[in-house]
Amino acid sequence: MSVWDERYSGDEYFYGTEPNAFLVSQHARLKPGMKCLAVADGEGRNGVWLAEQGMDVKSVDASPVAQAKAQRLAQQRGVQMRFAQVNLMTWDGGGETFDVVVGIFIQFVGPELRPQQFTNLKRFLKPGGLLLLQGYTPRQLDYKTGGPSQVENLYTEAMLREAFADMDILHLAEHDDIIHEGAGHSGMSALVDLVARKR
């Protein structure tokens, strides 16, 4: 059993069932009917919320345990969405492109694989499509309220500005906020938010 399968194996939803606050704050950019890819969507809290906004959502994750719980959550909330169990580093998107790609706390790779991960996110977008990305900054290691323990996996505003310089950056900011996302993310957190449009 992978570390992710283990993390998601309990009856409770490890990161809760409510959507990420940054994602909700971007509601005005999201329109019913848009095709949306929720990457590393885990137990589905963000994908399900996106589907509730009338979007055509594909929720992908590497963990079959997480995806089973995401499907259950979608059923409970009465929304239709698509699911695929994929390795984000090697998946080609199945030939699909999307109006919106959402990556919330996807910091499971270090600097050596991150360029490939970010390139994939861009490739999944249609021209004019939006990337919504939230991650932790290195200050998160002081808070210890969730996220990776390896500093090299964490993001800074400068690093994201450089990595997405080939896109139109609509919003990029570091901030500290209290978040409540199940047992997994809870308390004061050091965050960075990015909204970027593919040219």
Backbone hydrogen bonds in HBPLUS format (Angstrom, degrees):
<---DONOR---> <-ACCEPTOR-->    atom                        ^
c    i                          cat <-CA-CA->   ^        H-A-AA   ^      H-
h    n   atom  resd res      DA  || num        DHA   H-A  angle D-A-AA Bond
n    s   type  num  typ     dist DA aas  dist angle  dist       angle   num
A0006-GLU N   A0002-SER O   2.94 MM   4  6.20 160.9  1.98 152.8 158.1     1
A0007-ARG N   A0003-VAL O   2.95 MM   4  6.12 154.3  2.02 138.4 145.7     2
A0008-TYR N   A0004-TRP O   3.00 MM   4  6.20 148.8  2.10 148.8 156.2     3
A0009-SER N   A0006-GLU O   3.19 MM   3  5.10 164.6  2.22 104.4 108.9     4
A0016-GLY N   A0013-TYR O   2.84 MM   3  4.76 162.1  1.87 110.9 114.2     5
A0183-ALA N   A0014-PHE O   2.96 MM 169  5.59 111.4  2.44 134.5 150.9     6
A0184-GLY N   A0014-PHE O   2.86 MM 170  5.52 155.4  1.92 156.1 153.8     7
A0024-VAL N   A0020-ASN O   3.08 MM   4  6.44 160.9  2.12 153.6 158.8     8
A0025-SER N   A0021-ALA O   2.94 MM   4  6.18 147.6  2.05 144.6 154.0     9
A0026-GLN N   A0023-LEU O   3.03 MM   3  5.36 151.5  2.11 107.2 116.1    10
A0027-HIS N   A0024-VAL O   3.06 MM   3  5.29 153.0  2.14 119.9 119.3    11
A0029-ARG N   A0026-GLN O   2.92 MM   3  5.70 152.5  2.00 124.8 132.5    12
A0030-LEU N   A0027-HIS O   2.98 MM   3  5.33 156.5  2.04 113.6 121.2    13
A0034-MET N   A0031-LYS O   3.12 MM   3  5.84 163.1  2.15 140.6 143.2    14
A0033-GLY N   A0054-GLY O   2.78 MM  21  5.98 158.9  1.82 130.1 133.7    15
A0056-ASP N   A0034-MET O   2.85 MM  22  5.95 159.9  1.89 151.6 157.8    16
A0099-ASP N   A0035-LYS O   2.83 MM  64  5.20 136.2  2.03 131.1 144.6    17
A0100-VAL N   A0035-LYS O   3.10 MM  65  6.46 147.4  2.21 156.6 160.7    18
A0036-CYS N   A0056-ASP O   2.81 MM  20  5.90 169.6  1.82 149.6 150.5    19
A0058-LYS N   A0036-CYS O   2.85 MM  22  6.26 155.2  1.91 162.3 170.7    20
A0037-LEU N   A0100-VAL O   2.88 MM  63  6.31 159.6  1.92 156.3 162.0    21
A0102-VAL N   A0037-LEU O   2.85 MM  65  6.21 166.8  1.87 165.1 168.0    22
A0038-ALA N   A0058-LYS O   2.90 MM  20  6.20 166.6  1.92 156.0 160.4    23
A0060-VAL N   A0038-ALA O   3.02 MM  22  6.26 172.5  2.02 163.0 164.4    24
A0039-VAL N   A0102-VAL O   3.00 MM  63  6.18 154.0  2.07 161.0 168.9    25
A0041-ASP N   A0060-VAL O   2.96 MM  19  5.87 161.2  1.99 152.6 154.0    26
A0044-GLY N   A0041-ASP O   2.92 MM   3  5.36 161.0  1.95 139.4 143.2    27
A0048-VAL N   A0044-GLY O   2.84 MM   4  5.73 167.9  1.86 157.1 160.1    28
A0049-TRP N   A0045-ARG O   3.35 MM   4  6.36 155.5  2.41 129.1 135.6    29
A0050-LEU N   A0046-ASN O   2.96 MM   4  6.21 159.1  2.00 151.2 157.0    30
A0051-ALA N   A0047-GLY O   2.95 MM   4  6.23 153.4  2.02 146.5 153.9    31
A0052-GLU N   A0048-VAL O   2.90 MM   4  6.20 145.5  2.02 145.4 155.5    32
A0052-GLU N   A0049-TRP O   3.07 MM   3  4.92 117.2  2.48  90.1 106.0    33
A0053-GLN N   A0050-LEU O   3.05 MM   3  5.16 141.8  2.20  97.8 109.2    34
A0055-MET N   A0050-LEU O   3.36 MM   5  5.91 157.8  2.41 147.0 144.8    35
A0054-GLY N   A0051-ALA O   2.93 MM   3  5.23 155.8  1.99 112.3 116.1    36
A0082-ARG N   A0057-VAL O   2.89 MM  25  6.19 178.4  1.89 163.4 163.0    37
A0059-SER N   A0082-ARG O   2.78 MM  23  6.12 168.9  1.79 156.6 154.9    38
A0084-ALA N   A0059-SER O   3.11 MM  25  6.50 146.8  2.22 150.2 151.0    39
A0061-ASP N   A0084-ALA O   3.31 MM  23  6.84 148.4  2.41 151.1 159.5    40
A0086-VAL N   A0061-ASP O   3.00 MM  25  5.74 138.0  2.18 118.9 128.8    41
A0067-GLN N   A0063-SER O   3.06 MM   4  6.33 162.0  2.09 148.5 153.6    42
A0068-ALA N   A0064-PRO O   3.00 MM   4  6.15 151.0  2.09 142.8 149.3    43
A0069-LYS N   A0065-VAL O   3.27 MM   4  6.59 154.8  2.34 143.8 149.9    44
A0070-ALA N   A0066-ALA O   2.87 MM   4  6.17 150.3  1.96 149.5 159.2    45
A0071-GLN N   A0067-GLN O   2.88 MM   4  6.09 157.9  1.93 148.9 153.9    46
A0072-ARG N   A0068-ALA O   3.09 MM   4  6.31 149.2  2.19 138.0 146.4    47
A0073-LEU N   A0069-LYS O   2.90 MM   4  6.18 153.8  1.97 146.6 153.5    48
A0074-ALA N   A0070-ALA O   2.93 MM   4  6.19 159.0  1.97 150.8 156.2    49
A0075-GLN N   A0071-GLN O   3.02 MM   4  6.22 154.7  2.09 143.3 150.1    50
A0076-GLN N   A0072-ARG O   2.90 MM   4  6.19 159.9  1.94 149.2 154.8    51
A0077-ARG N   A0073-LEU O   2.93 MM   4  6.16 151.0  2.02 147.9 155.6    52
A0078-GLY N   A0074-ALA O   2.90 MM   4  5.98 110.7  2.39 134.1 151.0    53
A0079-VAL N   A0074-ALA O   2.97 MM   5  5.29 166.3  1.99 149.2 151.1    54
A0078-GLY N   A0075-GLN O   3.09 MM   3  4.97 147.6  2.20  96.3 106.2    55
A0090-THR N   A0087-ASN O   3.00 MM   3  5.67 145.0  2.13 118.0 127.0    56
A0091-TRP N   A0087-ASN O   2.90 MM   4  5.78 141.0  2.05 161.6 172.8    57
A0096-GLU N   A0093-GLY O   3.09 MM   3  5.60 165.4  2.12 118.6 120.7    58
A0098-PHE N   A0124-PHE O   2.73 MM  26  6.04 147.8  1.83 151.3 162.1    59
A0126-LYS N   A0098-PHE O   2.83 MM  28  5.46 159.2  1.87 150.3 145.8    60
A0130-LEU N   A0099-ASP O   2.78 MM  31  6.24 154.5  1.85 153.8 151.4    61
A0101-VAL N   A0130-LEU O   2.85 MM  29  6.33 155.8  1.91 161.2 168.7    62
A0132-LEU N   A0101-VAL O   2.89 MM  31  6.28 165.5  1.92 164.0 168.1    63
A0103-GLY N   A0132-LEU O   2.84 MM  29  6.20 169.0  1.85 166.2 169.2    64
A0134-GLN N   A0103-GLY O   3.07 MM  31  6.61 154.0  2.14 152.2 156.6    65
A0105-PHE N   A0134-GLN O   2.79 MM  29  5.82 166.4  1.81 154.6 158.5    66
A0113-LEU N   A0110-GLY O   3.16 MM   3  5.82 139.4  2.33 117.4 126.3    67
A0114-ARG N   A0110-GLY O   2.97 MM   4  5.90 137.7  2.15 152.4 164.6    68
A0117-GLN N   A0113-LEU O   3.04 MM   4  6.34 158.6  2.08 152.9 159.8    69
A0118-PHE N   A0114-ARG O   2.83 MM   4  6.07 167.3  1.85 165.0 166.6    70
A0119-THR N   A0115-PRO O   2.88 MM   4  6.01 154.8  1.95 143.6 151.3    71
A0120-ASN N   A0116-GLN O   2.95 MM   4  6.17 155.5  2.01 147.7 153.7    72
A0121-LEU N   A0117-GLN O   3.09 MM   4  6.46 156.7  2.15 147.0 152.9    73
A0122-LYS N   A0118-PHE O   3.07 MM   4  6.39 159.8  2.12 151.1 155.7    74
A0123-ARG N   A0119-THR O   2.93 MM   4  6.17 153.8  2.00 147.3 155.3    75
A0124-PHE N   A0120-ASN O   3.05 MM   4  6.31 142.4  2.19 151.4 160.3    76
A0125-LEU N   A0122-LYS O   3.08 MM   3  5.43 156.1  2.14 108.9 116.4    77
A0129-GLY N   A0126-LYS O   2.81 MM   3  5.02 153.2  1.88 135.3 136.0    78
A0128-GLY N   A0198-LYS O   2.78 MM  70  4.95 148.3  1.88 126.2 136.3    79
A0198-LYS N   A0129-GLY O   2.85 MM  69  5.41 163.8  1.88 158.4 163.5    80
A0131-LEU N   A0196-ALA O   2.78 MM  65  5.21 161.1  1.81 157.7 163.9    81
A0196-ALA N   A0131-LEU O   3.04 MM  65  5.21 157.0  2.09 142.6 150.0    82
A0133-LEU N   A0194-LEU O   2.94 MM  61  5.09 170.1  1.95 151.7 154.7    83
A0194-LEU N   A0133-LEU O   2.81 MM  61  5.09 151.1  1.90 160.4 163.4    84
A0135-GLY N   A0192-VAL O   3.00 MM  57  5.43 160.2  2.04 153.3 159.8    85
A0192-VAL N   A0135-GLY O   2.85 MM  57  5.43 143.1  1.99 152.0 152.0    86
A0155-TYR N   A0136-TYR O   2.90 MM  19  6.06 157.5  1.95 166.9 161.5    87
A0137-THR N   A0190-ALA O   2.97 MM  53  5.55 155.0  2.03 127.9 133.1    88
A0140-GLN N   A0137-THR O   2.88 MM   3  5.73 164.8  1.91 128.9 134.1    89
A0141-LEU N   A0138-PRO O   3.09 MM   3  5.93 163.4  2.11 123.0 126.3    90
A0142-ASP N   A0139-ARG O   2.96 MM   3  5.60 151.6  2.04 115.7 123.5    91
A0143-TYR N   A0140-GLN O   3.04 MM   3  5.06 117.6  2.44  94.8 110.4    92
A0144-LYS N   A0140-GLN O   2.88 MM   4  6.11 160.3  1.92 161.7 166.0    93
A0186-SER N   A0145-THR O   3.16 MM  41  5.49 145.9  2.28 139.4 149.3    94
A0153-ASN N   A0150-GLN O   3.01 MM   3  5.63 157.8  2.06 117.7 124.5    95
A0154-LEU N   A0151-VAL O   3.10 MM   3  5.47 161.8  2.13 113.4 119.2    96
A0160-LEU N   A0156-THR O   3.06 MM   4  6.35 161.7  2.09 154.6 158.8    97
A0161-ARG N   A0157-GLU O   2.89 MM   4  6.08 155.6  1.95 150.9 158.4    98
A0162-GLU N   A0158-ALA O   3.07 MM   4  6.30 154.5  2.14 146.5 152.3    99
A0163-ALA N   A0159-MET O   2.92 MM   4  6.10 163.2  1.95 147.5 152.8   100
A0164-PHE N   A0160-LEU O   2.96 MM   4  5.95 148.8  2.06 147.4 153.3   101
A0165-ALA N   A0162-GLU O   3.31 MM   3  5.08 160.5  2.35 109.6 106.8   102
A0167-MET N   A0164-PHE O   3.00 MM   3  5.46 157.2  2.05 117.3 119.5   103
A0168-ASP N   A0197-ARG O   2.89 MM  29  5.02 163.4  1.92 155.1 152.5   104
A0197-ARG N   A0168-ASP O   2.77 MM  29  5.02 161.7  1.80 141.7 146.6   105
A0170-LEU N   A0195-VAL O   2.79 MM  25  5.43 146.0  1.90 145.7 156.5   106
A0171-HIS N   A0195-VAL O   3.16 MM  24  4.96 149.4  2.26 142.7 139.9   107
A0195-VAL N   A0171-HIS O   2.78 MM  24  4.96 153.5  1.85 148.9 148.4   108
A0173-ALA N   A0193-ASP O   3.08 MM  20  5.47 151.4  2.16 144.0 152.4   109
A0193-ASP N   A0173-ALA O   2.89 MM  20  5.47 159.6  1.93 152.3 155.6   110
A0175-HIS N   A0191-LEU O   2.86 MM  16  5.35 158.1  1.91 143.8 148.2   111
A0191-LEU N   A0175-HIS O   2.78 MM  16  5.35 165.0  1.80 167.5 167.6   112
A0177-ASP N   A0189-SER O   2.95 MM  12  5.39 152.8  2.03 148.9 156.6   113
A0189-SER N   A0177-ASP O   2.73 MM  12  5.39 148.0  1.83 139.4 149.0   114
A0179-ILE N   A0187-GLY O   3.05 MM   8  5.42 165.0  2.08 130.0 129.4   115
A0187-GLY N   A0179-ILE O   2.82 MM   8  5.42 158.9  1.87 161.0 162.9   116
A0181-GLU N   A0185-HIS O   2.67 MM   4  4.92 159.6  1.71 179.3 172.4   117
A0185-HIS N   A0181-GLU O   3.18 MM   4  4.92 163.2  2.21 135.9 137.4   118
